[in-house]
Amino acid sequence: MEEPATGHNRWHPEIPAILKVSPGELVKLETRDAADGQITSDCSVEKLLELDSGRMHPLTGPVHVEGAAPGDLLEVEIVDVLPQSYGFGIQYHTLGVLKNHSPGPFLAHFDIKGGYATSEQLRGVRFGGAPFMGVMGVAPSMDMLERSREYELRLNLPESQPCSAQSCVPKTETVARHGLRTIPPRSNGGNLDIRQLTAGASLYLPVFVDGGLFSTGDAHFVQGEGECVTGLEMGATLLCRFHVHKALAREQNIKDAQYSFSRSPPQQRPRHFHATTGQSFNNDGEPVHSDLQRAVENALLNMVEHLMETRQYDFQQAYLICSLAADLRISQAVNVPNFTASVILDLSIFD
């Protein structure tokens, strides 16, 4: 935050490494929050309408890992994720699973201490920490830049465009014109938002350029699986080690990120929970053949309404609680035409 021109917020293989490390060496990477310091504890919800989307996801890196080469598999051993003391949660009415139901933007500020987060905007709830990095990835190859699928999809959301010069860091013509935005994840990793990637996990990334050029950012103190837009965003420090598995990505045809655990992750199925379900129906109750997106939307909407009825939260509060603490499960995707999704909420957050 104190050095806004450092790091980078685009993916490009020509962004120079800031650090060279050996496999097995303990690495400490300090990161800024996903909004690059634009949101502070004294901001009102109106600030959300002024955010510079081009600055989102400032990344710390790249880190050159000695010996890593195209075709290798880079293992990122996550030793710890150390949170800062302030965090925030955002809800937009134009993004997220329930964007068609949300009445407007919402902003909650959080105090983080002692392994928990609390907010004046969400009274009566306390979130236990499970910190992880939302963005972890390696540099794409030049070939990946040229065949980015976002071009084929013709995305029309400015914040999702694959290339944009707006507030680009570094401000070189090559990166501004051809660097990929960090919003969608890709084969090089990136904005995976996998909440199981806490301390004790390992992330495996196929390597596309010499040194791998690993970068990270977008730390979350906690996150559910039906995000309204964000998890509990914060600045954090990642402690990690890198291991290079020679030629393994090429030999095993590994094209996308994989991950594993060396010990049990903190997000185990809660002992005391309430779950809602949803099916493949549209807003008028008409079936939409085998539509998982509709099933997820309906299950999440049912949980939001459950919290409104049983705990007297308004829509935006209930939606953000789900975004931070609810599990999302595909309960069945075989009984056509109606698939079933479940949203599971750990009730201990209200204790």
Summary of the structure (lengths in Angstrom):
residues: 351
radius of gyration: 20.1
end to end distance: 35.2
largest distance: 57.8
contacts: 1195
relative contact order: 0.21
helix: 19%
strand: 33%
